[in-house]
């Protein structure tokens, strides 16, 4: 790893609050005298701001809705109930309803409490490697109890998607024939 | 090794021109309106070294090459709270992992070897 790469890693760790006091002190000393380092840190901070802004645009967390609902008179519409209907109420990013299990010949798929896949060989040409024509990229995979799908696994790319509670509530992203 | 962090969203907007290929791949599988590149991180990672990549709004991604060859690398990945596994990542054939929520959208991580 080059000195620049080490510095970028240290800068990212500083940005994420992961440095000890000595490393932090050293980095802050460099930041004071190095405009380029300050610029790099600024780009990391700008990214964080962008994300915070994006997050603030989302609906309140369920706990907040519960609190709001408790304070509302009974005659008012149940705002909290509406907030729990994300599938029809507002657009989301989901799996295309049109994608098909059978159509994706190269696609493997799994959606289970814990999904594990194993492939026995490798064609990297590295040590211990043995050619395995047509095999996918996944040697083994554990989704830690979350349903997940391997949407694509061919020579163009391997695409693995972990679904969350919202996906499941919406009913989208649910592969045909797999619960 | 290169890790690209992307956010896709249902909010109308452009697709980042730096991620044209990714946009083409994702468009075939996912419905979204905009795609933004949040970060591109590059590192040389030696065999059995661990590269920890901090990701916004979710646990960090740890990448460890367990085999490196001329055509790619066998990577052991641990995305905290999301998934872990071993993946054979060929040069030019990216490994794309996605799903965690990011604002109104979803976070996507692309791992490529060079």
HADDOCK unambig.tbl for C-alpha pairs under 7 A between the chains (distance, minus, plus):
assign (segid A and resid 1 and name CA) (segid B and resid 43 and name CA) 6.97 0.50 0.50
assign (segid A and resid 1 and name CA) (segid B and resid 44 and name CA) 5.41 0.50 0.50
assign (segid A and resid 1 and name CA) (segid B and resid 45 and name CA) 6.99 0.50 0.50
assign (segid A and resid 5 and name CA) (segid B and resid 43 and name CA) 6.40 0.50 0.50
assign (segid A and resid 47 and name CA) (segid B and resid 38 and name CA) 6.59 0.50 0.50
assign (segid A and resid 54 and name CA) (segid B and resid 103 and name CA) 5.16 0.50 0.50
assign (segid A and resid 55 and name CA) (segid B and resid 102 and name CA) 6.71 0.50 0.50
assign (segid A and resid 55 and name CA) (segid B and resid 103 and name CA) 3.98 0.50 0.50
assign (segid A and resid 57 and name CA) (segid B and resid 103 and name CA) 6.90 0.50 0.50
assign (segid A and resid 58 and name CA) (segid B and resid 103 and name CA) 5.64 0.50 0.50
assign (segid A and resid 58 and name CA) (segid B and resid 104 and name CA) 5.66 0.50 0.50
assign (segid A and resid 91 and name CA) (segid B and resid 10 and name CA) 6.18 0.50 0.50
assign (segid A and resid 92 and name CA) (segid B and resid 10 and name CA) 5.28 0.50 0.50
assign (segid A and resid 92 and name CA) (segid B and resid 104 and name CA) 6.97 0.50 0.50
assign (segid A and resid 93 and name CA) (segid B and resid 9 and name CA) 5.90 0.50 0.50
assign (segid A and resid 93 and name CA) (segid B and resid 10 and name CA) 5.22 0.50 0.50
assign (segid A and resid 93 and name CA) (segid B and resid 31 and name CA) 5.66 0.50 0.50
assign (segid A and resid 93 and name CA) (segid B and resid 32 and name CA) 5.13 0.50 0.50
assign (segid A and resid 93 and name CA) (segid B and resid 105 and name CA) 6.00 0.50 0.50
assign (segid A and resid 93 and name CA) (segid B and resid 106 and name CA) 6.94 0.50 0.50
assign (segid A and resid 94 and name CA) (segid B and resid 30 and name CA) 5.75 0.50 0.50
assign (segid A and resid 94 and name CA) (segid B and resid 31 and name CA) 5.47 0.50 0.50
assign (segid A and resid 95 and name CA) (segid B and resid 29 and name CA) 6.07 0.50 0.50
assign (segid A and resid 95 and name CA) (segid B and resid 30 and name CA) 4.31 0.50 0.50
assign (segid A and resid 95 and name CA) (segid B and resid 31 and name CA) 5.83 0.50 0.50
assign (segid A and resid 96 and name CA) (segid B and resid 29 and name CA) 5.76 0.50 0.50
assign (segid A and resid 96 and name CA) (segid B and resid 30 and name CA) 4.86 0.50 0.50
assign (segid A and resid 96 and name CA) (segid B and resid 31 and name CA) 5.22 0.50 0.50
assign (segid A and resid 99 and name CA) (segid B and resid 29 and name CA) 6.35 0.50 0.50
assign (segid A and resid 124 and name CA) (segid B and resid 69 and name CA) 5.19 0.50 0.50
assign (segid A and resid 124 and name CA) (segid B and resid 70 and name CA) 6.72 0.50 0.50
assign (segid A and resid 124 and name CA) (segid B and resid 71 and name CA) 5.08 0.50 0.50
assign (segid A and resid 124 and name CA) (segid B and resid 72 and name CA) 5.57 0.50 0.50
assign (segid A and resid 124 and name CA) (segid B and resid 73 and name CA) 6.43 0.50 0.50
assign (segid A and resid 125 and name CA) (segid B and resid 69 and name CA) 4.97 0.50 0.50
assign (segid A and resid 125 and name CA) (segid B and resid 70 and name CA) 6.15 0.50 0.50
assign (segid A and resid 125 and name CA) (segid B and resid 71 and name CA) 6.40 0.50 0.50
assign (segid A and resid 126 and name CA) (segid B and resid 67 and name CA) 6.24 0.50 0.50
assign (segid A and resid 126 and name CA) (segid B and resid 68 and name CA) 5.41 0.50 0.50
assign (segid A and resid 126 and name CA) (segid B and resid 69 and name CA) 3.79 0.50 0.50
assign (segid A and resid 126 and name CA) (segid B and resid 70 and name CA) 6.88 0.50 0.50
assign (segid A and resid 127 and name CA) (segid B and resid 67 and name CA) 6.90 0.50 0.50
assign (segid A and resid 137 and name CA) (segid B and resid 87 and name CA) 5.24 0.50 0.50
assign (segid A and resid 137 and name CA) (segid B and resid 88 and name CA) 4.55 0.50 0.50
assign (segid A and resid 137 and name CA) (segid B and resid 89 and name CA) 6.22 0.50 0.50
assign (segid A and resid 138 and name CA) (segid B and resid 86 and name CA) 6.36 0.50 0.50
assign (segid A and resid 138 and name CA) (segid B and resid 87 and name CA) 4.67 0.50 0.50
assign (segid A and resid 138 and name CA) (segid B and resid 88 and name CA) 6.36 0.50 0.50
assign (segid A and resid 139 and name CA) (segid B and resid 86 and name CA) 5.18 0.50 0.50
assign (segid A and resid 139 and name CA) (segid B and resid 87 and name CA) 5.42 0.50 0.50
assign (segid A and resid 139 and name CA) (segid B and resid 88 and name CA) 6.96 0.50 0.50
assign (segid A and resid 140 and name CA) (segid B and resid 85 and name CA) 5.17 0.50 0.50
assign (segid A and resid 140 and name CA) (segid B and resid 86 and name CA) 5.36 0.50 0.50
assign (segid A and resid 141 and name CA) (segid B and resid 84 and name CA) 5.87 0.50 0.50
assign (segid A and resid 141 and name CA) (segid B and resid 85 and name CA) 4.15 0.50 0.50
assign (segid A and resid 141 and name CA) (segid B and resid 86 and name CA) 6.58 0.50 0.50
assign (segid A and resid 142 and name CA) (segid B and resid 83 and name CA) 5.63 0.50 0.50
assign (segid A and resid 142 and name CA) (segid B and resid 84 and name CA) 5.36 0.50 0.50
assign (segid A and resid 142 and name CA) (segid B and resid 85 and name CA) 5.97 0.50 0.50
assign (segid A and resid 143 and name CA) (segid B and resid 82 and name CA) 6.19 0.50 0.50
assign (segid A and resid 143 and name CA) (segid B and resid 83 and name CA) 4.28 0.50 0.50
assign (segid A and resid 143 and name CA) (segid B and resid 84 and name CA) 6.53 0.50 0.50
assign (segid A and resid 144 and name CA) (segid B and resid 82 and name CA) 6.70 0.50 0.50
assign (segid A and resid 144 and name CA) (segid B and resid 83 and name CA) 5.92 0.50 0.50
assign (segid A and resid 155 and name CA) (segid B and resid 93 and name CA) 6.07 0.50 0.50
assign (segid A and resid 156 and name CA) (segid B and resid 93 and name CA) 5.30 0.50 0.50
assign (segid A and resid 157 and name CA) (segid B and resid 93 and name CA) 4.79 0.50 0.50
assign (segid A and resid 157 and name CA) (segid B and resid 94 and name CA) 5.06 0.50 0.50
assign (segid A and resid 157 and name CA) (segid B and resid 95 and name CA) 6.01 0.50 0.50
assign (segid A and resid 158 and name CA) (segid B and resid 94 and name CA) 6.38 0.50 0.50
assign (segid A and resid 158 and name CA) (segid B and resid 95 and name CA) 4.82 0.50 0.50
assign (segid A and resid 158 and name CA) (segid B and resid 96 and name CA) 5.83 0.50 0.50
assign (segid A and resid 159 and name CA) (segid B and resid 95 and name CA) 6.22 0.50 0.50
assign (segid A and resid 159 and name CA) (segid B and resid 96 and name CA) 4.64 0.50 0.50
assign (segid A and resid 159 and name CA) (segid B and resid 97 and name CA) 5.98 0.50 0.50
assign (segid A and resid 160 and name CA) (segid B and resid 96 and name CA) 6.16 0.50 0.50
assign (segid A and resid 160 and name CA) (segid B and resid 97 and name CA) 4.93 0.50 0.50
assign (segid A and resid 160 and name CA) (segid B and resid 98 and name CA) 6.37 0.50 0.50
assign (segid A and resid 161 and name CA) (segid B and resid 97 and name CA) 5.95 0.50 0.50
assign (segid A and resid 161 and name CA) (segid B and resid 98 and name CA) 4.90 0.50 0.50
assign (segid A and resid 161 and name CA) (segid B and resid 99 and name CA) 5.37 0.50 0.50
assign (segid A and resid 162 and name CA) (segid B and resid 98 and name CA) 6.22 0.50 0.50
assign (segid A and resid 162 and name CA) (segid B and resid 99 and name CA) 4.75 0.50 0.50
assign (segid A and resid 163 and name CA) (segid B and resid 99 and name CA) 5.67 0.50 0.50
